[in-house]
Amino acid sequence: MTKEEKLLTMRNLWEDMRSEISTAYETPEMIDLLDQRSARIESGEAQLLDWDKVKGSIGRQ
């Protein structure tokens, strides 16, 4: 996908989901999981990976 196609896709997804986001809610379990993951990243125990690099490594070992 080109950058323009990606941006258009993101815009379309946002427009499609915008009305649902205000009615959606996060459960306490979801919030706890996100907090745990955030703490692991901040402590250096985990790291964020670039999606394009991850995609390229799938299936290779």
Protein Blocks (a to p, Z undefined) as FASTA:
>chain_A
ZZklmmmmmmmmmmmmmmmmmmpccdfklmmmmmmmmmmmmnopaccddfklmmmmgopZ
Z
